[in-house]
Structures are given as structure tokens and as C-alpha cells.
Amino acid sequence: MKIEKETSITAPLELIKDIILDTKNYPSFINSIHKSHIHEKGANYSDALFYAKVLMFPIQFRVFTKEEGPSRISFVQTSGYFVKLEGAWDLEEQGDKVLLKYNAAVRFPPGALPKVVNACQEVFFPEMIDLFKFEIEQRIKIAA
């Protein structure tokens, strides 16, 4: 399964990258992630274990998130629930706006509950970009 979404945000590129790389704070604005444990963190990468709930079904997955260049941040699951979870955030500066593109490739384990698969396809992954946009806008308002 592939998920691709994009949105335009009026925000500094560096702020957007900082929020995407700040995996420790994901539980504060991603509703389905209720806890994160940081295994290792550097200036441009993070190795985090996430505890999420999709339709009350608990899911754990460990993700390595890394800045690949000035306008790309990749992520890949290193262990956990999904057979495959990988993707990227691409950031394209357009004047005072940034076009934020999110893409993820997800493969579920055999025997995954159809309701959980559907919820991940319809809500959990597609809403990521909206939740990040809202968080970025909130941080800009607080800073103003």
C-alpha cells in the first residue's frame, strides 16, 4: 500500500524539519501515538520506538528517521508490527511557503485485522501530514 499526500505551509523550512525530526514529541500531536521511546537522537536523525493504538488495537514500531539532504527526511521501520514501513517527507520551498510532500509504503503482516488495515489506510497514515501541518502552525502562533 502506498500513501501520498501534499500540503502547502507558510513556515520556515528549518522549523518544519525540526518538527519532523522531533520524534520524542509525536505523542503530543499525533492522536494515535500515545508514547515514544527515543533509543538514539542526533542533530539530523532519530531512532524511536512508538506505541500507537489504531481502533484500540495496540501497535508498536521502531522507526529510524533521518535528514537525507536540505529538503528530504526519510523514515524506515527497523522493527515492529508492519512487514514494511518506509517513506519520506520532501520539502520544496516556494517563496514564503513550503510544499510538504508525504509518502509512505506500508505492508501489513499476514492475518492483520481488516479493520486495522482499513483504519491505517484511511486515517492513521493519511492524516499524518494534516497533524504535522497543524502542529507547525500552532508553534508559529505561539512564537509570534
HELIX and SHEET records of a PDB file:
HELIX    1   1 LEU A   13  LEU A   21  1                                   9    
HELIX    2   2 THR A   23  ASN A   25  5                                   3    
HELIX    3   3 TYR A   26  PHE A   29  1                                   4    
HELIX    4   4 PRO A  114  ALA A  119  1                                   6    
HELIX    5   5 CYS A  120  PHE A  124  3                                   5    
HELIX    6   6 MET A  128  ALA A  143  1                                  16    
SHEET    1   A 7 LYS A   2  ILE A   9  0                                        
SHEET    2   A 7 LYS A  97  ARG A 107 -1                                        
SHEET    3   A 7 LYS A  84  GLN A  94 -1                                        
SHEET    4   A 7 ARG A  72  GLY A  80 -1                                        
SHEET    5   A 7 PHE A  57  GLY A  69 -1                                        
SHEET    6   A 7 TYR A  45  VAL A  54 -1                                        
SHEET    7   A 7 ILE A  33  GLY A  42 -1                                        
END                                                                             
